[in-house]
Amino acid sequence: MCIRDSVETVQRALVPDYVGQNLRGTAYGVYYLLVGSAFFVSNAVVGSLWELFGSSVAVTYSIVLSVVAISAMLLFVRKKGVKRF
């Protein structure tokens, strides 16, 4: 619970950097819609992989997708010029 709360706080802190003051509520709504949808799809995909091919395929899929997502986020943050720590 503590890990999720700390990560979620960092992600939510990025939202105001990309929208104006008047659209902040809408941006948070879209953010949570996308996060919820992504959790649903990812759980369905990993669960299906686990059932059909076993745990090693599901774990490998998760690791590869995580590396791709981290790499894409680093490129996105650099391109937008957001200050890093």
Secondary structure, DSSP 8 states (H G I E B T S, - for coil): -HHHHHHHHHHHHHHHHHS-GGGHHHHHHHHHHHHHHHHHHHHHHHHHHHHHH-HHHHHHHHHHHHHHHHHHHHHHHHHHT----
